[in-house]
């Protein structure tokens, strides 16, 4: 079962890590490994959401999502999107960006370094909004209750996450401006770049969130209509085709899943820029991670277990928050790539361990209840 579901992912992992080693030695190997783990961790909640929707779809639409969807998610968002970001921020066309990364890595690194404040501000704001919207939401299951409970109460204030994100952006831009002024004003325009890119990141998040909400509403409308038609068919004694019922709704499900996939891809791609600026390593790491997300989605659908490790989603969002802060800090200061990668991995591992402990505690309680009932 595991080999059948994850076989392609294992094969791509071996190929990707070997390619990374030949490309840049053990350091490149380590960066790709960290990027893969980070992408899997950050997209775990994506796999859970995908599985929850995918299990309602017919085998045909499941196959479409897991084939066409792979092309869009792996090749589109994880491989092409990083190149596009670099090309836009460095004022290059995508072909030149790829050509430079292979043939003139020093010049490419210089361009990416110059573009880094824009990338970091855009990505930092996008990731920060994901984290803030998660942490301010009141949810039944809380991981770090001492922190999440009071923040959930604060989250009742309208637009709080947007206000906090804009305050953080202003502080970042002012810090850059102050630093430039103290050092002779050589990069005063850098503060303006940070401000504009950060606002663009915020707008992008709001647009993606709006699209996801739109498709979710459409999906709910279609499911409600189908349910009413089924009830009417039962009352009238007519037979109704399941394929006719599920066609339009399945199409909306597919569109909704692709929008979700794109939005979840943003955090992995943008977070990758906090670890490395090299397109080759980024593509290898994110590509490997995306394959596992797809395999994990299939596994969850087939096994039917979507929430065995309830704190993993929390850990993934805390990792997103940490990456957001790191990206904003790297606008002005340099942070080691390995440290950046390990912060997210440690948070995910901690949330997984907490989930295992919770499951064991619940099993022990159930065992004690059964013993008490038997007595």
C-alpha angles and dihedrals in degrees: 000000000000094000092048093049099039100028096106091044092053090049093049090047093056093045093046096048093046090050090049091051093051090044099051112352127241094331091058089044090055094046092051091047091051092046090051093051091044093051092049091047096047092045097045091097087048089057090049092051091044092051092049091056098033094058089063092056129088121257089256094057092042088056091048091052094047093048109030088030091056091054092051096042101039103031099026106040102021101037108025100032096062089051091050092050092052092044093052097044093044093043093240133128113250094250091055090047091055092043092052093047089058105032105029107025093164093057090042091052090049092052093046091048089053090047094044097093090057093045092045094048093047094045095039092056094045093051093041090056091051090052096044094048089051097046094046093052118101107234135176095233116055125183105190097026095179088063105028098049097060092039091053089056091050089049090071087078108098117249092359094140092052092049093049092046091052091048090051090049092050091050090050093049093045091049090053091047092049092048091049091049092050091051098050100280095272093146104028090136088060089077090055090049091051092049096048094043092048092052089049089053091051092048091048091053092050092048093048090047091049092051092048090050091048094053091043090054091048090050092052091048091052093047091049092049092049091049091052091049091050091051091048091049091051092051094048093043093237124140115235127200114248090206091054090049097048100040101086095033091049089052091053089046089054093050091045092051092050092051090048091048091052093048093048089047090060093067093050095046095043091043089053090064087064088060104037141356095205111111094205095055091041092052092048095048097043092042092054091046093049091053090055091049089055092047090046090052091054091045093052092048093050096043095041093218111123104157111035091123103042098176096055091087089053092049091050092052093047087052088052089051091050091049091049091054092045092051092051091047092050089061086079107011135043120241124190113257095226092053090049092052096044094053090066094042092051092050092049092047090049092051091048091051090048090051092051091049090049092051092050091049091051091049090051091050092050090049091051091048091053091049091049091048090049091053 
